[in-house]
Amino acid sequence: MGYTKDKDVRVMLYKEIDHRLQHQHLELKFLLKDLDQDFVMKQHSEGKWSIHENLAHLGRYQEVLLERLKRILKEDSPHCPRYHAEEDPNYDKWVKKSTEVILEDIFEKRKQLKRFIEGLTSQQLIRKGLHPLFLDMTILQWTQFFLLHESHHIYTIFRVKRVNGK
């Protein structure tokens, strides 16, 4: 009985994750529509990232997630430390890209991530990696965590836009 319930929950979670992987990032195009480059590049609050920097973080963190998922498939419960953009030299490479290229790369890499996850078996989806705060998380849970993290940054971009009258 418990197995069936757990399996049903995983199926529901997979469907939700699949839907969000396919659609959530599309909000970025809508949010950036009609914004000039100066507004996108400006840090509107001291010590907070610009919209451009938020986008660079989303693009790079999407790559980091895929690297981690591949590692989880190869190793037994690998430790995956917290990601800090300021400690990642590859984040700087993303920041140096134009906003347009960042968006294109986010969209292309999202297709790769979605294809990767769709290609996993049920057994692979439940393999685990260790997060320092959330402990053992399955590949599905890592993906859910990524999507929640991404949604936070999408909200941040929305907030910057609205608070500044755009």
PyMOL commands that set and color helices and strands:
alter all, ss='L'
color gray80, all
select helices_A, chain A and resi 2-32+37-41+51-74+85-87+89-96+99-118+122-125+139-163
alter helices_A, ss='H'
color red, helices_A
select strands_A, chain A and resi 128-131+135-138
alter strands_A, ss='S'
color yellow, strands_A
deselect
rebuild
show_as cartoon
